Amino acid sequence: MINSLECIQFLFGLITFGLLLYKNKLSGMKNIIRLYVVIITALNPLTAQITGSDNIVGKNYTITSQILNEDRNIEVYLPESYYKAPEKTYPVMYILDGQRFFLHTVSLHQTFVEFSLTPEFIIVGINNIQSRRNATFSSGAKLFSNYIEHEVIQFIDQNFRTSNDRLLYGWAYGGGFVLQNLISKPELFNTYLAASPFPVFSKIKALDSLSKQSSTVKKLLYYSSDINEAVVKRGTDSLNAMFAKPNSKHLKVFYQGLHGEEHRSTPYTTLYHGIKRHFYNYPQLKLTNLEDYKAKGGMDYVYSYYKQRAIDYGLSTDLSSFAKYALARHAINADDYLEFENIISNFNGQNFIDELRLSRACEIADFYKTNQKYLKSIAVYESLIIKHPKAIRPLQGISDVYSLMGQHKKAKHYTKKAEALARVN
């Protein structure tokens, strides 16, 4: 289709050509053909059509609910690998107010998977009716909870390949509903995510009791509020005070205090960090620095992390080359050679270095040189010269080492090779 501006341009062109005909008294077949060409050219935008394809995210399903006595809609997103891996099962993320947060969750999922922060998971948006929303999550909470358990979850488990790992997310009154479900049905979900939950005060006593029950299987509660959320913040402050007591043994609790958000923006921040917290041990291990590494238990902690990661997600217990390098780099940054050697020895020294890209391997060699471990530095550089024959940095590095050792003839030899390679490059 064309717009009004294109129509005006078309008419202006015809008028202009008509004036030319009149002014120059043009006639004959040649000019009639010219007029025909102008008209066809001008009409071309009128007949052009812009085509595209549907942008579809997931599918909509209608559940005829016997519990709610009405039809209810849900949205379902299946991961990219779902039809490619027919034996695989997936965690399920249940999103209250799906009409508002479903698409955002799908976007987060794609980012998480792209950067290997979480495994793939199914997303179920449980749509709500806005005019009845607050009543659904408060006075109608028991009924709606039964609908989710016996109709929504049953529908998803019967029609899709789901694992036993379930998450429930809600915001505001939906967040209060999440807390209520944790109290009344703690076995239904593994993780309960509540953004700016409300109301809270009436639930504190029951949550306190739940946290002390020895029979309760460990669950994760992740909740948030911003400092400017008034009554919501007072409620989460009360929760924080209760959970601060040394009696919550069976409930993993994480509170996210937000700054600079508002009530309408807290759900997005909370959803991002809450999902990451649930899948906290899925990514390759990331430690802040050498002090963090030592405080958590050193290599024993590293190996236990990867062992549990393998159990939870079926992943390999092997560290990636970058994960190994990151640990070594922490020791380099701390200038702790003894810890550096301990870390390297756990990864079979040279075999680990051979896995690294050039710049990282040179960093290892440089650290050996800095600590006057010249033979080890030379060994690394020699392997890099063979592996990267067109790289100048290993030649310069080994030249520096020989120079520090007083072997200037060898140093000059490698300097000349580096200079020759630089000219070629």
Buried (B, 14 or more C-beta within 10 A) or exposed (E): EBEEEBEEEBEEBEEEBEEEBEEEEBEEEEBEEBBEEBBEEBEEBEEEEEEEEEEEEBEEBEBEBEBBEEEBBBBBBBBEEBEEEEEBEBBBBBBBBBBBBBBBBBEBBBEBBEEEBBBBBBBBBBBBEEEEBBEBBBEBBEEBBBBBBEBBBEBBBEEBBBBEBBBBBBBBBBBBBBBBBBBBBBEBBBBBBBBBBBBBEEBBEBBBEBBBEEEBEEBBBBBBBBEEBEEBBEBBBBBBEBBEEEEBEBBEBBBBEBEEBEBEBBBBBBBBBBBBBBBEBBBBBEBEEBEEBBEBEBBEBBBEBBEEBBEEBEBEEEBEBBBBBBBBBBBBEBEBBEBBBBBBEBBEBEEBBBBBEEEBBBBBBBBBBEBEBBEBBBBBBEBBBEEBEEBBBBBBBBBBBBBEBEBEEBBEBBBEBBEEBEEEE
